[in-house]
Amino acid sequence: MRRKNFYGSGNDSFTCEVCDNFVDKLNGGFRNHCTLCLHSKHVDIISGDRRESCAGIMKATDYKNHRKGWSILHVCQKCGFKKWNILAMDDDFEEMLKFK
């Protein structure tokens, strides 16, 4: 059953507002950050809903490895909101290692 709060498919392709990279949708999940610079945009309250009005750029600032794999911490540059997100297989792992 499709969630009613999704915008579009909840997993849409987009162009990164930071580096202009075209980011294709993720198969089997929800893509919320650029595959190259790893920046995100603060647009969701619940993953995929596109209901957050802040719309600030979320900078990837930290990483950790846990049971689901690598995660990156996004911090909104506008409101300070923080959220951990799982790194996808096609994300730039070398870019992530630059955070520390």
Contacts in CASP RR format, 6 or more apart in sequence:
PFRMAT RR
TARGET T0000
AUTHOR 0000-0000-0000
METHOD contacts of the structure
MODEL  1
MRRKNFYGSGNDSFTCEVCDNFVDKLNGGFRNHCTLCLHSKHVDIISGDR
RESCAGIMKATDYKNHRKGWSILHVCQKCGFKKWNILAMDDDFEEMLKFK
3 49 0 8 1.000
5 46 0 8 1.000
5 48 0 8 1.000
5 49 0 8 1.000
5 51 0 8 1.000
6 48 0 8 1.000
6 49 0 8 1.000
6 50 0 8 1.000
7 48 0 8 1.000
7 49 0 8 1.000
7 50 0 8 1.000
7 51 0 8 1.000
8 50 0 8 1.000
9 25 0 8 1.000
10 30 0 8 1.000
10 48 0 8 1.000
10 49 0 8 1.000
10 50 0 8 1.000
11 25 0 8 1.000
11 26 0 8 1.000
11 28 0 8 1.000
11 29 0 8 1.000
11 30 0 8 1.000
11 31 0 8 1.000
11 48 0 8 1.000
12 25 0 8 1.000
13 22 0 8 1.000
13 23 0 8 1.000
13 24 0 8 1.000
13 25 0 8 1.000
14 22 0 8 1.000
14 23 0 8 1.000
14 31 0 8 1.000
15 21 0 8 1.000
15 22 0 8 1.000
15 23 0 8 1.000
16 22 0 8 1.000
16 23 0 8 1.000
16 34 0 8 1.000
16 36 0 8 1.000
16 37 0 8 1.000
16 39 0 8 1.000
17 39 0 8 1.000
17 41 0 8 1.000
17 57 0 8 1.000
18 34 0 8 1.000
18 37 0 8 1.000
18 39 0 8 1.000
18 57 0 8 1.000
19 34 0 8 1.000
19 36 0 8 1.000
19 37 0 8 1.000
19 39 0 8 1.000
21 34 0 8 1.000
21 35 0 8 1.000
21 36 0 8 1.000
21 37 0 8 1.000
23 31 0 8 1.000
23 33 0 8 1.000
23 34 0 8 1.000
23 35 0 8 1.000
24 31 0 8 1.000
25 31 0 8 1.000
26 88 0 8 1.000
30 47 0 8 1.000
30 48 0 8 1.000
31 88 0 8 1.000
32 40 0 8 1.000
32 41 0 8 1.000
32 44 0 8 1.000
32 47 0 8 1.000
32 48 0 8 1.000
32 85 0 8 1.000
33 39 0 8 1.000
33 40 0 8 1.000
33 58 0 8 1.000
33 60 0 8 1.000
33 72 0 8 1.000
33 74 0 8 1.000
33 85 0 8 1.000
33 91 0 8 1.000
34 40 0 8 1.000
35 88 0 8 1.000
35 90 0 8 1.000
35 91 0 8 1.000
35 92 0 8 1.000
36 92 0 8 1.000
36 95 0 8 1.000
37 60 0 8 1.000
37 92 0 8 1.000
37 95 0 8 1.000
38 60 0 8 1.000
38 72 0 8 1.000
38 91 0 8 1.000
38 92 0 8 1.000
38 95 0 8 1.000
38 96 0 8 1.000
39 57 0 8 1.000
39 58 0 8 1.000
39 59 0 8 1.000
39 60 0 8 1.000
39 74 0 8 1.000
40 57 0 8 1.000
40 58 0 8 1.000
40 60 0 8 1.000
40 74 0 8 1.000
40 85 0 8 1.000
41 55 0 8 1.000
41 56 0 8 1.000
41 57 0 8 1.000
41 58 0 8 1.000
42 52 0 8 1.000
42 54 0 8 1.000
42 55 0 8 1.000
42 56 0 8 1.000
42 57 0 8 1.000
42 58 0 8 1.000
42 76 0 8 1.000
42 78 0 8 1.000
42 79 0 8 1.000
42 81 0 8 1.000
43 50 0 8 1.000
43 51 0 8 1.000
43 52 0 8 1.000
43 54 0 8 1.000
43 55 0 8 1.000
44 50 0 8 1.000
44 51 0 8 1.000
44 52 0 8 1.000
45 51 0 8 1.000
45 52 0 8 1.000
54 76 0 8 1.000
54 78 0 8 1.000
54 79 0 8 1.000
54 81 0 8 1.000
55 78 0 8 1.000
56 76 0 8 1.000
56 77 0 8 1.000
56 78 0 8 1.000
56 79 0 8 1.000
57 76 0 8 1.000
57 77 0 8 1.000
57 78 0 8 1.000
58 74 0 8 1.000
58 75 0 8 1.000
58 76 0 8 1.000
58 77 0 8 1.000
58 81 0 8 1.000
58 83 0 8 1.000
59 74 0 8 1.000
59 75 0 8 1.000
59 77 0 8 1.000
60 72 0 8 1.000
60 73 0 8 1.000
60 74 0 8 1.000
60 95 0 8 1.000
60 96 0 8 1.000
60 99 0 8 1.000
61 73 0 8 1.000
61 74 0 8 1.000
61 75 0 8 1.000
61 99 0 8 1.000
62 72 0 8 1.000
62 73 0 8 1.000
62 99 0 8 1.000
62 100 0 8 1.000
63 70 0 8 1.000
63 71 0 8 1.000
63 72 0 8 1.000
63 73 0 8 1.000
63 87 0 8 1.000
63 96 0 8 1.000
63 97 0 8 1.000
63 99 0 8 1.000
63 100 0 8 1.000
64 70 0 8 1.000
64 71 0 8 1.000
64 73 0 8 1.000
64 84 0 8 1.000
65 71 0 8 1.000
68 86 0 8 1.000
69 86 0 8 1.000
69 87 0 8 1.000
70 86 0 8 1.000
70 87 0 8 1.000
70 93 0 8 1.000
70 96 0 8 1.000
71 84 0 8 1.000
71 85 0 8 1.000
71 86 0 8 1.000
71 87 0 8 1.000
72 84 0 8 1.000
72 85 0 8 1.000
72 87 0 8 1.000
72 96 0 8 1.000
72 99 0 8 1.000
73 82 0 8 1.000
73 83 0 8 1.000
73 84 0 8 1.000
73 85 0 8 1.000
74 82 0 8 1.000
74 83 0 8 1.000
74 84 0 8 1.000
74 85 0 8 1.000
75 81 0 8 1.000
75 82 0 8 1.000
76 82 0 8 1.000
87 93 0 8 1.000
87 96 0 8 1.000
END
